[in-house]
């Protein structure tokens, strides 16, 4: 293939639209895009025909010419002449898509080669990644195929590929699959970074590739926070700050280093744009990434609200396109007067985060005056695939770690779950006990014929 085949394919698609619109217009407008037309004149004709189709007006050579302009009459006629049949139209569209993608990739490769800075090269690489991810196809599945796929998935003995975060009640409630956008919101100094770090370390220890994009915390404080966590070395923060490690502490650090040699977890301290984040995520093949925090991502916008809105849309799209789970940390504004607790609508500077996040976790201080100082409330305020819950956590500031505190609500919920499981098992046993033994059941082809007169009892 090449320029000639690309041009011929474009012309043949226009010819099919003009000659057999009833047969081919639907498929063409579903699969073809203006960007696939490298010839500007043919692209203009395609867009004119598409405008007619969308508006429900008649579509043929005459109406297309009238919408595109008389100066395109000869070109439309040429397209009709070189298109003897519409049978090969799907193949022509495939050629157009392939050649358009190849042309776009070559342009970005040239942009990388001629880049004046690393930032320009990364931006071109990010655009190239987007081209590779965008297949331009629409997947249509019938109801029968949907049911068939569901049955196949249910018969698959492999367990669901949901991410576990290490907090039992949270893991029972959430079904975080690859491609999910999770938002973690909290007021400043509540512990959202510590919670995210705990999640990140736990995921890395379960074998996931994890990238933690720290846009706020410098490297040395990050070292102290990670080493303070019980999952790592458990060195108290004050000890690290004062460099007063004992021999026992040093031994813990060495053991943590040995244990972490096989972990695939990175901390990225310099990335600041969506292009940087996407390029590094693809390069390192992360399963999950954390952005601390989304309001600090450098994204174009006429004001802060539009910038954060564009960041949210970009992260959500990245999660879906790359199949990576994105955890976006967000600050929140103080709840409006008359409301004590924060909600998903308090995420700072953009309601787009509320819309894009499939899961929204909110970390807050308790409102009760007699509540312990180290207590935190973790609320699942949005969960597209399950219930919303609220649970209490205990925060150890010296070790930057959270543990789950069982509340009466938790105990009741667990009790209800245990009771429901027991009831199901009891009904199952009763059903089995009530059923006749297999040898006593005679059905179908094995049934004996009715007795004859000679066989009747005396």
N, C-alpha and C positions, 0 to 999 in steps of 0.2 A: 504493500500500500504506500501511498505518498500523497503529494499535493493534488495530483490529477484524480486519483480515486476519491479523495475527500471532496473535491469540487464536483465530480460526477454524482456522488452520493447526495450532496446537497441539492443539486439540480433535479435529481430524480424524486426526491421527497417533495419538492415544490410541484413537480409535474403530477405526482399522485394526488396531491391536494386539489389541484385544478381539474384533473380528469375524473377522479373517483372519490369525491369527498364523503359520500354516504358510507363507503366501504372502509376508508383508511383514515379519515380525519380524527376519529376518536383515539385510535392507537398512536397516531403521530403526535397529537397534542399531549398525550399522556407521557410519552417517552422522550420526545425531542425537546430541546431547550434552545433559546436564541444563541447562547454561548457556543453551541455546537456548529454554528454557521460561521466559518472563517471568512466567507465572502460577504462584505457589508451589504451589498445590494440584495443578495439572496436572504440575508438575515432580515432586512427591511420587509421583504415580501412575506416571509414567514410570520413576522409580527403582525402585519396587516391582516393576513388570513386568520391568525389566532384571535385578533380583536373581533373579527366577524363571527367566529365560532362562539366566543364567550358571550357575545351580545345576542346570540340566537338568530342572527341574520343569515340569509341564504349564502352558500359558499360554492363558488364555481370560478372559472377563469375570468368571467366578466366582472363579478363583484370584487374579486381579489385585485384586479387591475384598477378598478375604480377607487378602492381604498388605498392602494399603494401609490397610485399616480400613473398618468399615461406614459411617462418616460420609462416605465418598467414593462410596458406592453410587449416589446420585442423579446425581452429576457424571459418573461413568463411563457411566451410562445416557444422559445428555444427549449425550455425545460419540459414542456409538453411533448416536443418532437423527440427528445432523446429518452423518453420514458414509455416504452412499448407496453409495459404491464406493471401493475402495482403489487404483484405477488412477492417481489423481493424487497418491498419497502422496509420490513423489520431488519433485514440484513443491511440496508443502506443506513438506517439509524445507528446500528451497531458500529459501522465504519465511521460515521460522523462522530460518535461519542469517543471512540478510540483515538482518532486523529486529533480531535479537539483537546483531549487530555494530554496527548503526547506533545502537542504544540505548547500548551500551557506549562507543562513540566520543563520543557526546554527553555522557556522564557525565565522561569524561576531559577533554573540551574545557571543560566547566564547571569542572572541578577546576583546569585551567590558568588560567582567567579569575579564579578566586577564590583562587589560590595566594598564600600570605603571604610566600613567598620564592622566589628563583630555583631553589633546590634542589628545593622542592616542585613547581614547574612542570616542571622537567626530569624528575622522577620520573613525573609524570602523562604527559608526552610519551613516555617510555620505555614505559609501559604501553600507550599508544595505538599505538606502533610495533609492540608485540607482537601487538596485536589485528589490525592490518593484515597482519602476516606470517603469522598463523595462519589458514589457510583452513578448517581443520576437516575437510578431505577426506582420504580414503585413496586412494592411487593403486595400482591393481592392473594389472599387466602380465603377459600370457600369455607362455609360453615362445616361441611363434612370433613375437610382437611384439618380444620381447627380442632374438631373433636378427635380425629384420628391422632393428631399430634399430642393432644392432652393424654390420651390413653397410653401412647408410647412413653410419654414422660413419667406417668404414674407407674408403669411397669418397669421402668429403669431402676435397678437396685442401688445405684449410686446415690448417696445422700445429697440433698440440695446444697448448692454452693453459696451459702449465706455467710457473710462475715460475722465473726464473733468478736466482741469488744472486751470480754473479760469481766463484765458485771452481769451476774446470773439473771436477774429479773429483766434487765434490758435485753439480753440475748434471747430470752424466751418470748419477748414481745415483738422485737424487730426482725424483719426478714430483709436484710440489706444485701442485695445482689449486685454483681458487677454492673457498672453503668449508672449507679444511684448517686444523686447529689444530696449530701447530708449537710445541714446547717447547724452549727453549734453556737448558740447565742448566750451572752452573759454580760453583766455590767463589769466595768473595769475592776481588777483585783479580786474577782470572785473565784478564779481558779480555772478558767476555760483553757488556757494554754497547758496547764498541768494535766488537765483531764485529757486533752488531745494528745499530749506526749505519752500518757499512760496507754491510750488506745493504740497509738502508733507502735510503741514498743511491743505491746501484746500481739498485734498483727504480725510484726516482724518475727516474733518468736513462734508463731504458728506457720511460718514458712512463706508468708506473703512478701512481695517486693513493695517497699514503702518509701515514699518521698515526703519529707516534712519541709515545706517552704516557709522558712522563718523570716518574715518581712519586718518583724518588730524586735525580736530578742537577739542580741549579739551572741557571738560564739561562746565566750567564757561563761556568762550566766546560763546559757543553754547546756553547757557541760555540767555545771553544778546541778541543774534541775534534773537532768537525765540520770546522773550518778546518784542522786538522792533517792530516786524511786526504788522501792523494794524489789521490783522486777529486774533491776540492774545490780548496783552494789550496795544500795541502802546507806550511803554516807550522808549523815544529816547536813542540811544546808549550812548551819553556822560553822560546822567543822571545815567544810570546803571553803567558805568565805575567808576564814582565818588561816587556812593552810595548816591545820593542826591535826593531820591524819596520824593515827597510831599505826603500829605495825600490823595490828589486826585489820584496820581499815585498808591499808595498802594491799594486804592479802586479798580482801574482798574485791578491790579494784582489779587486781591481776586475774582473779578467777572470773570476774565479769568479762574482762577482755578476751579470755580464752573461750568462754561460752558464746561470745558474740561474734567470733571469727566467721561463722557460717551465716550470720544474719545478713539479709539483703535490705538494709535500711540506710537511707541517706538523709542528711540535713543540708538543705540548699539555702545559702545565706545571701546570694547576690541577685537572684532572679526577681524582677519587679513587674514584668508585663505578662499579659496572657500569652504572647508569642513565646517568651522565655519558658513559661511554665509548660506549655504544650510541647515545645521542642524537647525539653529535658525529660518530660514524662514519656514521650515516645522513644527517645534514645535509651532511657534506662529501663523501659518496659515495666513500669510500676503497675501493681494491682490496685493500690490505694495511695492517694496523696492528701496531704493536709495543707491548707492555706491559712497562715496565721499573720494577718487576718484579711478578709476580702476587701475591706475599706482602704487597705494600703496598696492594692494592686493598681499599677499605673495604666489606666484605661482611658482612651479619649472620651470626652463628653463636654457639653457646654457648661455644666455645673457638676457639683458633687453627686447630686441625685442621679443624673443621667450617667455619670461615670460608673457609679456602683451598680446601676441597673444593667449597663453593658457588661460589667464584670460578671454579674450573676448569670446573664444569658450565655456568656462565653463559657463559664465553668460548667453550666448545665449541658450545653451542647458538647463540650469536650468529654464529659462523662459518658454521654450516649454514644458519641462517635468512636471513642477509643475503648469503650468497655471498661473504664477504670472508675473505681468508687472515689468520689471527690468529697472531702470533708472541708467545708468552708467555715472558718471561725468568724463570728461577727459580734461587734459591740451592739449594745441596745441602748435605747433612750429610756429615761425614767418613765414609769407608767403614768398615764394621765391621772389627774386629781380624782380621788374617790376609788381608785383601784390600787391595791397593795402589791399585787404580784405582776411580773412581766408576762407578756404573751408574744406569740409569733408576730403580731402586728407592731411590736416595738423594736424590731430589727432596724438598726440605724441607717438612715439616709436612702432607703429604698424598700418599697413594698414588693419589688420584683423578687427579692430573696424568699419572701413568703410564698410567692407563686411557684418559683422554680424548685424549691427544696422539696424532695419527696419525703424526707424525714427531717423534722426540726426538733432539736434537743435544746432545752433552756436550763441553764444552771443559775440558781439564785440562792440568796440568803433566806433563812426561815423568817416568817413574819411574827412568830410568837416571841414575846419578850423573854420568856424563861427558857428558850431553846438553847442548847449547847453552842458555844462559840464556834466550834469546828464543824457544825452541821451545815450541810448544803441540801437543797432540793433540786433533784433532776427531773424535769418534766418532758415527756414526749408530747409536744404540743401539735405535731402533725405526723401522721403515719399513714401513708396511702394504702398500705397493705395490711393494716391491723389496727388494734385499739390504741387509744391514748392513755398513758399512765403517768403517775407521779410517785416517785420513790425518794427516800432519804439516803444521803451519803454522808460518811464521816471523812473529813479532810484532815490529813496529817501534814501541816505546812513544813515541818522539818524534813519530811521525806517526799513532799510534793506528790502524795499518793491518796487515792480515794478508795474506800471500802464501802460496801453496801450495808446499810443498817436496816434490819427487818422491822417494819412498823406493823401496827395492828392491821392496817389495810393490806399489807403484803401477806401477813399470816392468813388473813381471811381469804385472800385471793388464792393462795397456795392450797388452803383447806378446801375451797370450792373445787379447785382443779383435781385434787386427790379424790374427793367425794365423787366427782363426775366420772373419773376413771374407774373407781370401784364399782359404781352403778353399771357402767358399760360391761365390765368383766362379769358382774353378777348376772346380768341379763343374758350374756353369752353362755354362761354355765347352765342357767335355767333352760335355755333353748336346746342346748346339747343334751341335757338330762331328759327333757320332754320328748326328744326325737326317738323313734323306735330304732332298735338295733339294726344294722345294715342287712343281716341275714333274714330278718323278719319282713323286710320290705320287698315286695314283688311287684315290679312295674314293667311296662313296655313289652319288649319282645320276649322277656323271660316269664311273663304271666302264663299260668297253666290254663288250658281250655276248660270250659265248664264240664262237670262230670256227666257221663252218659247214664242211661237208665240202669245199666248193669252195675255201675259203680256207686250208685246211691246206697247209703247205709240201710240195713234192714230195720 
